[in-house]
Amino acid sequence: MEESNLTNDLIKKTAELILDSNNLVVLTGAGVSTESGIPDFRSPKSGLWEKISLEESKYIFSDPKIFKKIVQELGPKIVKAKPNKTHKVLAQFHELGILKTLITQNIDGLHQKAKNHLVLELHGNATEFICTLCHSRFKTKKILKKMKSLDENTITLPSCTKCGASIFMDIILFDQPLHRGIFYESVSSAQKSDVFLVIGSSLMVYPANTLPNYALEYGAKLIIINNEKTDFDPRANIVLRGQAGKIMSKILEVIKKKQK
Ligand code: NAD
């Protein structure tokens, strides 16, 4: 992990930029949920790539064995996870009228659990499975329970109880195209933003990582909060290096003091 660069001055400067904004748009990545116990992909040692190779993961929708492995690795953690400080601070930003649009690459539904209901989910949501044929939805919690009762060597997942077709986690991964409407709205929000804040993302996943470009091209200021370097750091107005929960709590503290 990179060394933290936090100073009271930097936190104050960030809080002021956020408070002075008219259109704050936030993009979150897997790094905002590691403090809730869900591994990200790229953190050294704890990232998911340590357990599932990138090559393997490409076959998630064509090889049921790999799909089962990923569901069993991520599913229980997502079902059990609770929102952490970052999710809660962002929900408060929304309540205070500071946060206009929240875009996430995450599939864990934790922003919604923290009562941030208007979320643009670029990669879908793993808390539900969807039937490929009749589009019925099923809670992941229930599917995991059914999977537990299956023999270890059974590869197939439970199927749709209404029509019998295959069901999949309602997520978008790797070479799949994003939901057009959601991506279009995210691009448009980025272009309209005056401050674009990225939290807990390596900014390596396309096309989510094009969003800061849209914001910068249209004159927004860029803030990055991450515990490792990203390729966008040189173009950011502020880079805060450290744990997202701690940083976001400090920013909220300053904002609340200034609003008194
Ligand atoms: P990523 O794994 O590529 O990057 C996460 C970044 O967050 C890393 O740079 C890491 O150093 C940083 N980080 C980790 N914990 C942090 C913390 N506590 N504070 C500050 N920074 C922290 O994740 P990404 O950019 O979101 O892209 C990967 C893809 O992974 C996304 O498409 C997402 O859908 C998927 N994913 C989602 C979840 C989830 O929903 N929680 C979990 C794993 C993967």
Boltz pocket constraint, residues with backbone or C-beta under 6 A from the ligand:
constraints:
  - pocket:
      binder: B
      contacts: [[A, 28], [A, 29], [A, 30], [A, 31], [A, 32], [A, 33], [A, 34], [A, 35], [A, 38], [A, 39], [A, 40], [A, 41], [A, 42], [A, 43], [A, 47], [A, 48], [A, 105], [A, 106], [A, 107], [A, 108], [A, 109], [A, 123], [A, 172], [A, 200], [A, 201], [A, 202], [A, 203], [A, 204], [A, 205], [A, 225], [A, 226], [A, 227], [A, 228], [A, 229], [A, 242], [A, 243], [A, 244], [A, 245]]
      max_distance: 6.0
